Amino acid sequence: MALARPLIAALFGPASPTRTSPARIGTDADAVFAMLAPSVAADLGASNVEAMLTRIRSRYAPPSALVEERLHREGPLRWYDGLYEAPPIDRAAKGPVPYLLVQAAFDADGQIRRLLVREHYLPEQLAHPARNYRPVNRFLFVSKGEWTVLHGGPTRATNYHHGSRTQRWAYDLVVRRGGRVHPPGRKRNRDHYCYGLPVLASAPGVVVRAVDGVPENVPGRKGRGGGNGVVIDHGFGEFSSSWHGIPGSVRVKVGDRVEPGQPLFRVGNSGASTLPHIHFHVWAGRLSQPFGLPAPFSDVYVDRRYFAERMPLRGDRVMRADVDLRRLGPPSSKAPDPTPVVWLDLGTDTAERG
């Protein structure tokens, strides 16, 4: 984690009375500014970095403890996630005390391409259904190519799983061509357009459950449970579950470390499923008493428009942002900005309650 140490030191400053002085803030802001990639620095400006540090230090004490941190790779970027105990200096509101989350993306030269500092509440600090929860993990889309959301979103109107404590924010995903999930008159499992496609790890983590060998269902006849699939502990109290794979296709085992985009299994029709599709949801808590968490996808195309973060709804077409849209026709918005944003989100003095 040495890559992020100079950034953390410059953001929070020393545990001394001088940390909030204009001179100290100016010196540390210069240090942060020097860590930014040139294009990001030019877009942001030194004065905004100084204002960011002023706001952090005027509202929060120096970190008293590191709760959890991680460094992982997504394509050409190395992402740092660090969760710190840094209590607000003047806190009038009652309720749980927020933590501070620092996320930074470093390029091959060690320069910062993205930076986020925000308040964060742990899953156990929130009550079900945790509507206001924002994941620490950047959950990337779970397969290749363009998919359609069969069920998904925050309301019962677009999400069949809405009434479930565990799966309230779940997605069911299929591939459609010409509005159909399979060719006319061909309804076997292998006739479905999504059948056999890869299911990918959405974020880094460790496999805590892997099920394989469950027979597939005849289309239209529903089995039981998740069927074949994988549960991943992504750290920071966040888990994901992916289900309904082809028997014999699971490529990971309990204890394996997985990275974003790593194949887990192939799409099938096992478990509580009537047709081949991907079921994906994020949750927290113990395996015996989990509760679902909102999980928007990061760096994603929804209906050919790029979003840094987006929760797609029923009927939306979804793709990973690394898809070459030129093969699929012109997008309705430009590709991701190659020098995305530096931002600060310190919320309010009112704790989230779900």
Contacts in CASP RR format, 6 or more apart in sequence:
PFRMAT RR
TARGET T0000
AUTHOR 0000-0000-0000
METHOD contacts of the structure
MODEL  1
MALARPLIAALFGPASPTRTSPARIGTDADAVFAMLAPSVAADLGASNVE
AMLTRIRSRYAPPSALVEERLHREGPLRWYDGLYEAPPIDRAAKGPVPYL
LVQAAFDADGQIRRLLVREHYLPEQLAHPARNYRPVNRFLFVSKGEWTVL
HGGPTRATNYHHGSRTQRWAYDLVVRRGGRVHPPGRKRNRDHYCYGLPVL
ASAPGVVVRAVDGVPENVPGRKGRGGGNGVVIDHGFGEFSSSWHGIPGSV
RVKVGDRVEPGQPLFRVGNSGASTLPHIHFHVWAGRLSQPFGLPAPFSDV
YVDRRYFAERMPLRGDRVMRADVDLRRLGPPSSKAPDPTPVVWLDLGTDT
AERG
1 69 0 8 1.000
1 71 0 8 1.000
1 80 0 8 1.000
3 71 0 8 1.000
3 78 0 8 1.000
3 80 0 8 1.000
3 106 0 8 1.000
3 110 0 8 1.000
4 69 0 8 1.000
4 71 0 8 1.000
4 80 0 8 1.000
4 82 0 8 1.000
4 102 0 8 1.000
4 104 0 8 1.000
4 106 0 8 1.000
6 31 0 8 1.000
6 35 0 8 1.000
7 32 0 8 1.000
7 35 0 8 1.000
7 80 0 8 1.000
7 102 0 8 1.000
7 104 0 8 1.000
7 112 0 8 1.000
7 115 0 8 1.000
8 63 0 8 1.000
8 102 0 8 1.000
9 28 0 8 1.000
10 28 0 8 1.000
10 29 0 8 1.000
10 31 0 8 1.000
10 32 0 8 1.000
10 35 0 8 1.000
10 53 0 8 1.000
11 28 0 8 1.000
11 32 0 8 1.000
11 53 0 8 1.000
11 56 0 8 1.000
11 102 0 8 1.000
11 117 0 8 1.000
12 19 0 8 1.000
12 56 0 8 1.000
12 57 0 8 1.000
12 60 0 8 1.000
12 62 0 8 1.000
12 63 0 8 1.000
12 84 0 8 1.000
12 86 0 8 1.000
13 19 0 8 1.000
13 24 0 8 1.000
13 28 0 8 1.000
13 57 0 8 1.000
13 62 0 8 1.000
14 24 0 8 1.000
14 62 0 8 1.000
15 62 0 8 1.000
18 24 0 8 1.000
19 25 0 8 1.000
19 57 0 8 1.000
19 62 0 8 1.000
20 54 0 8 1.000
20 57 0 8 1.000
20 58 0 8 1.000
25 50 0 8 1.000
25 53 0 8 1.000
25 54 0 8 1.000
25 57 0 8 1.000
26 50 0 8 1.000
26 53 0 8 1.000
28 53 0 8 1.000
29 46 0 8 1.000
29 49 0 8 1.000
29 50 0 8 1.000
29 52 0 8 1.000
29 53 0 8 1.000
30 46 0 8 1.000
32 49 0 8 1.000
32 52 0 8 1.000
32 53 0 8 1.000
33 41 0 8 1.000
33 45 0 8 1.000
33 46 0 8 1.000
33 49 0 8 1.000
35 110 0 8 1.000
35 111 0 8 1.000
35 112 0 8 1.000
36 44 0 8 1.000
36 49 0 8 1.000
36 111 0 8 1.000
36 112 0 8 1.000
36 115 0 8 1.000
36 342 0 8 1.000
37 107 0 8 1.000
37 109 0 8 1.000
37 111 0 8 1.000
37 112 0 8 1.000
37 113 0 8 1.000
37 339 0 8 1.000
38 111 0 8 1.000
39 338 0 8 1.000
39 339 0 8 1.000
40 111 0 8 1.000
40 112 0 8 1.000
40 113 0 8 1.000
40 339 0 8 1.000
40 342 0 8 1.000
43 339 0 8 1.000
44 342 0 8 1.000
48 342 0 8 1.000
49 342 0 8 1.000
52 117 0 8 1.000
52 342 0 8 1.000
52 344 0 8 1.000
55 344 0 8 1.000
55 346 0 8 1.000
56 117 0 8 1.000
56 344 0 8 1.000
56 346 0 8 1.000
58 89 0 8 1.000
59 88 0 8 1.000
59 89 0 8 1.000
59 90 0 8 1.000
59 346 0 8 1.000
60 86 0 8 1.000
60 87 0 8 1.000
60 88 0 8 1.000
60 89 0 8 1.000
60 100 0 8 1.000
61 86 0 8 1.000
61 87 0 8 1.000
61 88 0 8 1.000
61 89 0 8 1.000
62 86 0 8 1.000
63 84 0 8 1.000
63 85 0 8 1.000
63 86 0 8 1.000
63 100 0 8 1.000
64 85 0 8 1.000
64 86 0 8 1.000
64 87 0 8 1.000
65 84 0 8 1.000
65 85 0 8 1.000
66 82 0 8 1.000
66 83 0 8 1.000
66 84 0 8 1.000
66 85 0 8 1.000
67 82 0 8 1.000
67 83 0 8 1.000
67 84 0 8 1.000
67 85 0 8 1.000
67 99 0 8 1.000
68 81 0 8 1.000
68 82 0 8 1.000
68 83 0 8 1.000
68 235 0 8 1.000
68 236 0 8 1.000
69 80 0 8 1.000
69 81 0 8 1.000
69 82 0 8 1.000
69 83 0 8 1.000
70 80 0 8 1.000
70 81 0 8 1.000
70 82 0 8 1.000
70 204 0 8 1.000
70 235 0 8 1.000
71 78 0 8 1.000
71 79 0 8 1.000
71 80 0 8 1.000
71 81 0 8 1.000
72 78 0 8 1.000
72 79 0 8 1.000
72 81 0 8 1.000
72 204 0 8 1.000
72 259 0 8 1.000
72 260 0 8 1.000
73 79 0 8 1.000
73 259 0 8 1.000
74 105 0 8 1.000
74 138 0 8 1.000
74 140 0 8 1.000
74 260 0 8 1.000
75 322 0 8 1.000
76 107 0 8 1.000
76 108 0 8 1.000
77 105 0 8 1.000
77 106 0 8 1.000
77 107 0 8 1.000
77 113 0 8 1.000
77 114 0 8 1.000
78 105 0 8 1.000
78 106 0 8 1.000
78 110 0 8 1.000
79 103 0 8 1.000
79 104 0 8 1.000
79 105 0 8 1.000
79 106 0 8 1.000
79 138 0 8 1.000
80 102 0 8 1.000
80 103 0 8 1.000
80 104 0 8 1.000
80 105 0 8 1.000
80 106 0 8 1.000
81 101 0 8 1.000
81 102 0 8 1.000
81 103 0 8 1.000
81 136 0 8 1.000
81 137 0 8 1.000
81 236 0 8 1.000
82 101 0 8 1.000
82 102 0 8 1.000
82 103 0 8 1.000
83 99 0 8 1.000
83 100 0 8 1.000
83 101 0 8 1.000
83 120 0 8 1.000
83 136 0 8 1.000
83 236 0 8 1.000
84 99 0 8 1.000
84 100 0 8 1.000
84 101 0 8 1.000
84 102 0 8 1.000
85 99 0 8 1.000
85 100 0 8 1.000
86 99 0 8 1.000
86 100 0 8 1.000
87 97 0 8 1.000
88 97 0 8 1.000
88 98 0 8 1.000
88 349 0 8 1.000
91 97 0 8 1.000
91 349 0 8 1.000
92 349 0 8 1.000
93 349 0 8 1.000
93 350 0 8 1.000
93 351 0 8 1.000
94 351 0 8 1.000
95 351 0 8 1.000
96 121 0 8 1.000
96 122 0 8 1.000
96 125 0 8 1.000
96 351 0 8 1.000
97 351 0 8 1.000
98 119 0 8 1.000
98 120 0 8 1.000
98 121 0 8 1.000
98 351 0 8 1.000
99 119 0 8 1.000
99 120 0 8 1.000
99 121 0 8 1.000
99 122 0 8 1.000
100 117 0 8 1.000
100 118 0 8 1.000
100 119 0 8 1.000
100 120 0 8 1.000
101 116 0 8 1.000
101 117 0 8 1.000
101 118 0 8 1.000
101 119 0 8 1.000
101 120 0 8 1.000
101 136 0 8 1.000
102 115 0 8 1.000
102 116 0 8 1.000
102 117 0 8 1.000
103 114 0 8 1.000
103 115 0 8 1.000
103 116 0 8 1.000
103 136 0 8 1.000
104 112 0 8 1.000
104 114 0 8 1.000
104 115 0 8 1.000
104 116 0 8 1.000
105 112 0 8 1.000
105 113 0 8 1.000
105 114 0 8 1.000
105 115 0 8 1.000
106 112 0 8 1.000
106 113 0 8 1.000
107 113 0 8 1.000
112 342 0 8 1.000
113 339 0 8 1.000
113 340 0 8 1.000
114 340 0 8 1.000
114 341 0 8 1.000
114 342 0 8 1.000
115 342 0 8 1.000
115 343 0 8 1.000
116 342 0 8 1.000
116 343 0 8 1.000
116 344 0 8 1.000
116 345 0 8 1.000
117 344 0 8 1.000
117 345 0 8 1.000
117 346 0 8 1.000
118 134 0 8 1.000
118 344 0 8 1.000
118 345 0 8 1.000
118 346 0 8 1.000
118 347 0 8 1.000
119 345 0 8 1.000
119 346 0 8 1.000
119 347 0 8 1.000
120 134 0 8 1.000
120 136 0 8 1.000
121 133 0 8 1.000
121 351 0 8 1.000
121 352 0 8 1.000
122 237 0 8 1.000
123 130 0 8 1.000
123 133 0 8 1.000
123 237 0 8 1.000
123 238 0 8 1.000
123 284 0 8 1.000
123 285 0 8 1.000
123 291 0 8 1.000
123 293 0 8 1.000
124 284 0 8 1.000
124 285 0 8 1.000
125 351 0 8 1.000
125 352 0 8 1.000
126 132 0 8 1.000
126 133 0 8 1.000
126 352 0 8 1.000
126 353 0 8 1.000
126 354 0 8 1.000
127 353 0 8 1.000
127 354 0 8 1.000
128 165 0 8 1.000
128 168 0 8 1.000
128 291 0 8 1.000
128 292 0 8 1.000
128 354 0 8 1.000
129 165 0 8 1.000
129 168 0 8 1.000
129 291 0 8 1.000
129 292 0 8 1.000
129 354 0 8 1.000
130 284 0 8 1.000
130 291 0 8 1.000
130 292 0 8 1.000
130 293 0 8 1.000
130 294 0 8 1.000
130 354 0 8 1.000
131 154 0 8 1.000
131 294 0 8 1.000
131 354 0 8 1.000
132 352 0 8 1.000
132 353 0 8 1.000
132 354 0 8 1.000
133 293 0 8 1.000
133 294 0 8 1.000
133 352 0 8 1.000
133 354 0 8 1.000
134 294 0 8 1.000
135 236 0 8 1.000
135 238 0 8 1.000
135 282 0 8 1.000
135 293 0 8 1.000
135 294 0 8 1.000
135 295 0 8 1.000
135 296 0 8 1.000
136 235 0 8 1.000
136 236 0 8 1.000
136 238 0 8 1.000
137 202 0 8 1.000
137 203 0 8 1.000
137 204 0 8 1.000
137 234 0 8 1.000
137 235 0 8 1.000
137 236 0 8 1.000
137 238 0 8 1.000
138 203 0 8 1.000
138 260 0 8 1.000
138 298 0 8 1.000
138 299 0 8 1.000
139 202 0 8 1.000
139 203 0 8 1.000
139 240 0 8 1.000
139 282 0 8 1.000
139 295 0 8 1.000
139 296 0 8 1.000
139 297 0 8 1.000
139 298 0 8 1.000
140 200 0 8 1.000
140 202 0 8 1.000
140 203 0 8 1.000
140 260 0 8 1.000
140 261 0 8 1.000
140 297 0 8 1.000
140 298 0 8 1.000
140 299 0 8 1.000
140 300 0 8 1.000
140 320 0 8 1.000
141 147 0 8 1.000
141 200 0 8 1.000
141 202 0 8 1.000
141 297 0 8 1.000
141 300 0 8 1.000
141 318 0 8 1.000
141 319 0 8 1.000
141 320 0 8 1.000
142 173 0 8 1.000
142 199 0 8 1.000
142 200 0 8 1.000
142 202 0 8 1.000
142 242 0 8 1.000
142 278 0 8 1.000
142 280 0 8 1.000
143 173 0 8 1.000
143 194 0 8 1.000
143 197 0 8 1.000
143 198 0 8 1.000
143 199 0 8 1.000
143 200 0 8 1.000
143 267 0 8 1.000
143 278 0 8 1.000
143 320 0 8 1.000
144 197 0 8 1.000
144 198 0 8 1.000
144 200 0 8 1.000
144 320 0 8 1.000
144 323 0 8 1.000
145 175 0 8 1.000
145 319 0 8 1.000
145 320 0 8 1.000
145 323 0 8 1.000
146 175 0 8 1.000
146 317 0 8 1.000
146 318 0 8 1.000
146 319 0 8 1.000
146 323 0 8 1.000
146 328 0 8 1.000
147 173 0 8 1.000
147 174 0 8 1.000
147 175 0 8 1.000
147 194 0 8 1.000
147 278 0 8 1.000
147 317 0 8 1.000
147 318 0 8 1.000
147 319 0 8 1.000
148 173 0 8 1.000
148 174 0 8 1.000
148 175 0 8 1.000
148 176 0 8 1.000
148 315 0 8 1.000
148 316 0 8 1.000
148 317 0 8 1.000
148 318 0 8 1.000
149 171 0 8 1.000
149 172 0 8 1.000
149 173 0 8 1.000
149 312 0 8 1.000
149 313 0 8 1.000
149 314 0 8 1.000
149 315 0 8 1.000
149 316 0 8 1.000
149 317 0 8 1.000
149 318 0 8 1.000
150 172 0 8 1.000
150 173 0 8 1.000
150 174 0 8 1.000
150 277 0 8 1.000
150 314 0 8 1.000
150 315 0 8 1.000
151 158 0 8 1.000
151 159 0 8 1.000
151 160 0 8 1.000
151 161 0 8 1.000
151 170 0 8 1.000
151 171 0 8 1.000
151 172 0 8 1.000
151 314 0 8 1.000
152 158 0 8 1.000
152 159 0 8 1.000
152 161 0 8 1.000
152 169 0 8 1.000
152 170 0 8 1.000
152 171 0 8 1.000
152 172 0 8 1.000
152 311 0 8 1.000
152 312 0 8 1.000
152 313 0 8 1.000
152 314 0 8 1.000
153 159 0 8 1.000
153 169 0 8 1.000
153 171 0 8 1.000
153 311 0 8 1.000
153 312 0 8 1.000
153 313 0 8 1.000
153 314 0 8 1.000
154 162 0 8 1.000
154 169 0 8 1.000
154 294 0 8 1.000
154 311 0 8 1.000
155 162 0 8 1.000
156 162 0 8 1.000
156 163 0 8 1.000
158 313 0 8 1.000
158 314 0 8 1.000
159 168 0 8 1.000
159 169 0 8 1.000
159 170 0 8 1.000
159 314 0 8 1.000
160 172 0 8 1.000
161 167 0 8 1.000
161 168 0 8 1.000
161 169 0 8 1.000
161 170 0 8 1.000
161 172 0 8 1.000
161 281 0 8 1.000
162 168 0 8 1.000
164 170 0 8 1.000
165 290 0 8 1.000
165 291 0 8 1.000
165 292 0 8 1.000
166 281 0 8 1.000
166 283 0 8 1.000
166 290 0 8 1.000
166 291 0 8 1.000
166 292 0 8 1.000
167 281 0 8 1.000
167 283 0 8 1.000
167 292 0 8 1.000
168 291 0 8 1.000
168 292 0 8 1.000
169 281 0 8 1.000
169 282 0 8 1.000
169 292 0 8 1.000
169 293 0 8 1.000
169 294 0 8 1.000
169 295 0 8 1.000
169 311 0 8 1.000
170 279 0 8 1.000
170 280 0 8 1.000
170 281 0 8 1.000
171 278 0 8 1.000
171 279 0 8 1.000
171 280 0 8 1.000
171 281 0 8 1.000
171 312 0 8 1.000
172 277 0 8 1.000
172 278 0 8 1.000
172 279 0 8 1.000
173 194 0 8 1.000
173 277 0 8 1.000
173 278 0 8 1.000
173 279 0 8 1.000
173 280 0 8 1.000
173 318 0 8 1.000
174 181 0 8 1.000
174 192 0 8 1.000
174 193 0 8 1.000
174 194 0 8 1.000
174 275 0 8 1.000
174 276 0 8 1.000
174 277 0 8 1.000
174 278 0 8 1.000
175 181 0 8 1.000
175 192 0 8 1.000
175 193 0 8 1.000
175 194 0 8 1.000
175 197 0 8 1.000
176 193 0 8 1.000
177 193 0 8 1.000
181 192 0 8 1.000
181 193 0 8 1.000
181 194 0 8 1.000
181 275 0 8 1.000
181 276 0 8 1.000
182 191 0 8 1.000
182 192 0 8 1.000
182 193 0 8 1.000
183 191 0 8 1.000
187 219 0 8 1.000
188 219 0 8 1.000
189 195 0 8 1.000
189 216 0 8 1.000
189 217 0 8 1.000
189 219 0 8 1.000
189 268 0 8 1.000
189 269 0 8 1.000
189 276 0 8 1.000
190 196 0 8 1.000
192 219 0 8 1.000
192 269 0 8 1.000
192 275 0 8 1.000
192 276 0 8 1.000
194 267 0 8 1.000
194 268 0 8 1.000
194 276 0 8 1.000
194 277 0 8 1.000
194 278 0 8 1.000
195 246 0 8 1.000
195 267 0 8 1.000
195 268 0 8 1.000
195 269 0 8 1.000
195 276 0 8 1.000
196 246 0 8 1.000
196 249 0 8 1.000
196 266 0 8 1.000
196 267 0 8 1.000
196 268 0 8 1.000
196 276 0 8 1.000
197 266 0 8 1.000
197 267 0 8 1.000
198 263 0 8 1.000
198 264 0 8 1.000
198 265 0 8 1.000
198 266 0 8 1.000
198 267 0 8 1.000
199 229 0 8 1.000
199 230 0 8 1.000
199 242 0 8 1.000
199 245 0 8 1.000
199 263 0 8 1.000
199 264 0 8 1.000
199 265 0 8 1.000
199 266 0 8 1.000
199 267 0 8 1.000
199 278 0 8 1.000
200 260 0 8 1.000
200 261 0 8 1.000
200 262 0 8 1.000
200 263 0 8 1.000
200 264 0 8 1.000
201 232 0 8 1.000
201 258 0 8 1.000
201 259 0 8 1.000
201 260 0 8 1.000
201 261 0 8 1.000
201 262 0 8 1.000
201 263 0 8 1.000
201 264 0 8 1.000
202 232 0 8 1.000
202 240 0 8 1.000
202 242 0 8 1.000
202 260 0 8 1.000
202 261 0 8 1.000
202 280 0 8 1.000
202 297 0 8 1.000
203 232 0 8 1.000
203 234 0 8 1.000
203 238 0 8 1.000
203 240 0 8 1.000
203 260 0 8 1.000
204 234 0 8 1.000
204 257 0 8 1.000
204 258 0 8 1.000
204 259 0 8 1.000
204 260 0 8 1.000
205 232 0 8 1.000
205 233 0 8 1.000
205 234 0 8 1.000
205 235 0 8 1.000
205 257 0 8 1.000
205 258 0 8 1.000
205 259 0 8 1.000
206 232 0 8 1.000
206 233 0 8 1.000
206 255 0 8 1.000
206 256 0 8 1.000
206 257 0 8 1.000
206 258 0 8 1.000
207 230 0 8 1.000
207 231 0 8 1.000
207 232 0 8 1.000
207 233 0 8 1.000
207 252 0 8 1.000
207 253 0 8 1.000
207 254 0 8 1.000
207 255 0 8 1.000
207 256 0 8 1.000
207 258 0 8 1.000
208 231 0 8 1.000
208 232 0 8 1.000
208 233 0 8 1.000
208 239 0 8 1.000
208 254 0 8 1.000
208 255 0 8 1.000
208 287 0 8 1.000
209 230 0 8 1.000
209 231 0 8 1.000
209 254 0 8 1.000
209 287 0 8 1.000
210 229 0 8 1.000
210 230 0 8 1.000
210 231 0 8 1.000
210 250 0 8 1.000
210 252 0 8 1.000
210 253 0 8 1.000
210 254 0 8 1.000
211 226 0 8 1.000
211 227 0 8 1.000
211 228 0 8 1.000
211 229 0 8 1.000
211 230 0 8 1.000
211 250 0 8 1.000
212 228 0 8 1.000
212 229 0 8 1.000
212 247 0 8 1.000
212 248 0 8 1.000
212 249 0 8 1.000
212 250 0 8 1.000
212 265 0 8 1.000
213 228 0 8 1.000
213 247 0 8 1.000
213 248 0 8 1.000
213 270 0 8 1.000
214 226 0 8 1.000
214 227 0 8 1.000
214 228 0 8 1.000
214 247 0 8 1.000
214 270 0 8 1.000
214 271 0 8 1.000
215 247 0 8 1.000
215 270 0 8 1.000
216 246 0 8 1.000
216 247 0 8 1.000
216 268 0 8 1.000
216 269 0 8 1.000
216 270 0 8 1.000
217 223 0 8 1.000
217 269 0 8 1.000
217 270 0 8 1.000
217 271 0 8 1.000
217 273 0 8 1.000
217 274 0 8 1.000
219 269 0 8 1.000
219 274 0 8 1.000
219 275 0 8 1.000
219 276 0 8 1.000
220 274 0 8 1.000
220 275 0 8 1.000
221 274 0 8 1.000
222 271 0 8 1.000
222 272 0 8 1.000
222 273 0 8 1.000
222 274 0 8 1.000
223 270 0 8 1.000
223 271 0 8 1.000
223 272 0 8 1.000
223 273 0 8 1.000
224 271 0 8 1.000
224 272 0 8 1.000
225 243 0 8 1.000
225 271 0 8 1.000
225 272 0 8 1.000
226 243 0 8 1.000
226 244 0 8 1.000
226 270 0 8 1.000
226 271 0 8 1.000
226 272 0 8 1.000
226 273 0 8 1.000
226 279 0 8 1.000
227 243 0 8 1.000
227 244 0 8 1.000
227 245 0 8 1.000
227 270 0 8 1.000
227 271 0 8 1.000
227 272 0 8 1.000
227 273 0 8 1.000
228 243 0 8 1.000
228 244 0 8 1.000
228 245 0 8 1.000
228 246 0 8 1.000
228 247 0 8 1.000
228 248 0 8 1.000
228 249 0 8 1.000
228 250 0 8 1.000
228 265 0 8 1.000
228 268 0 8 1.000
228 270 0 8 1.000
228 271 0 8 1.000
229 241 0 8 1.000
229 242 0 8 1.000
229 243 0 8 1.000
229 244 0 8 1.000
229 245 0 8 1.000
229 250 0 8 1.000
229 264 0 8 1.000
229 265 0 8 1.000
230 241 0 8 1.000
230 242 0 8 1.000
230 250 0 8 1.000
230 252 0 8 1.000
230 264 0 8 1.000
230 265 0 8 1.000
231 239 0 8 1.000
231 240 0 8 1.000
231 241 0 8 1.000
232 239 0 8 1.000
232 240 0 8 1.000
232 242 0 8 1.000
232 258 0 8 1.000
233 239 0 8 1.000
234 240 0 8 1.000
237 284 0 8 1.000
237 285 0 8 1.000
238 282 0 8 1.000
238 283 0 8 1.000
238 284 0 8 1.000
238 293 0 8 1.000
239 282 0 8 1.000
239 283 0 8 1.000
239 284 0 8 1.000
239 285 0 8 1.000
239 290 0 8 1.000
240 280 0 8 1.000
240 281 0 8 1.000
240 282 0 8 1.000
240 283 0 8 1.000
240 295 0 8 1.000
241 279 0 8 1.000
241 280 0 8 1.000
241 281 0 8 1.000
241 282 0 8 1.000
241 283 0 8 1.000
242 264 0 8 1.000
242 265 0 8 1.000
242 278 0 8 1.000
242 279 0 8 1.000
242 280 0 8 1.000
243 270 0 8 1.000
243 271 0 8 1.000
243 273 0 8 1.000
243 278 0 8 1.000
243 279 0 8 1.000
243 280 0 8 1.000
244 267 0 8 1.000
244 268 0 8 1.000
244 269 0 8 1.000
244 270 0 8 1.000
244 271 0 8 1.000
244 273 0 8 1.000
244 276 0 8 1.000
244 277 0 8 1.000
244 278 0 8 1.000
244 279 0 8 1.000
245 265 0 8 1.000
245 266 0 8 1.000
245 267 0 8 1.000
245 268 0 8 1.000
245 269 0 8 1.000
245 270 0 8 1.000
246 265 0 8 1.000
246 266 0 8 1.000
246 267 0 8 1.000
246 268 0 8 1.000
246 270 0 8 1.000
247 270 0 8 1.000
248 265 0 8 1.000
249 265 0 8 1.000
249 266 0 8 1.000
249 268 0 8 1.000
250 264 0 8 1.000
250 265 0 8 1.000
251 263 0 8 1.000
251 264 0 8 1.000
251 265 0 8 1.000
252 258 0 8 1.000
252 262 0 8 1.000
252 264 0 8 1.000
258 264 0 8 1.000
267 276 0 8 1.000
267 277 0 8 1.000
267 278 0 8 1.000
268 276 0 8 1.000
268 277 0 8 1.000
269 275 0 8 1.000
269 276 0 8 1.000
269 277 0 8 1.000
273 279 0 8 1.000
280 295 0 8 1.000
281 292 0 8 1.000
281 295 0 8 1.000
282 292 0 8 1.000
282 293 0 8 1.000
282 294 0 8 1.000
282 295 0 8 1.000
283 290 0 8 1.000
283 291 0 8 1.000
283 292 0 8 1.000
283 293 0 8 1.000
284 290 0 8 1.000
284 291 0 8 1.000
284 292 0 8 1.000
284 293 0 8 1.000
285 291 0 8 1.000
294 311 0 8 1.000
295 311 0 8 1.000
296 309 0 8 1.000
296 310 0 8 1.000
296 311 0 8 1.000
297 309 0 8 1.000
297 310 0 8 1.000
297 311 0 8 1.000
297 312 0 8 1.000
297 318 0 8 1.000
298 308 0 8 1.000
298 309 0 8 1.000
299 306 0 8 1.000
299 308 0 8 1.000
299 320 0 8 1.000
299 321 0 8 1.000
299 322 0 8 1.000
299 336 0 8 1.000
300 306 0 8 1.000
300 307 0 8 1.000
300 309 0 8 1.000
300 310 0 8 1.000
300 312 0 8 1.000
300 318 0 8 1.000
300 319 0 8 1.000
300 320 0 8 1.000
300 321 0 8 1.000
301 307 0 8 1.000
301 317 0 8 1.000
301 318 0 8 1.000
301 319 0 8 1.000
301 320 0 8 1.000
301 321 0 8 1.000
301 323 0 8 1.000
301 325 0 8 1.000
301 331 0 8 1.000
302 310 0 8 1.000
302 312 0 8 1.000
302 316 0 8 1.000
302 317 0 8 1.000
302 318 0 8 1.000
303 316 0 8 1.000
303 317 0 8 1.000
303 332 0 8 1.000
304 317 0 8 1.000
304 319 0 8 1.000
304 325 0 8 1.000
304 328 0 8 1.000
304 331 0 8 1.000
304 332 0 8 1.000
304 333 0 8 1.000
305 331 0 8 1.000
305 332 0 8 1.000
305 333 0 8 1.000
306 321 0 8 1.000
306 331 0 8 1.000
306 333 0 8 1.000
306 334 0 8 1.000
306 335 0 8 1.000
306 336 0 8 1.000
308 336 0 8 1.000
308 340 0 8 1.000
308 341 0 8 1.000
312 318 0 8 1.000
321 335 0 8 1.000
321 336 0 8 1.000
325 331 0 8 1.000
325 335 0 8 1.000
END
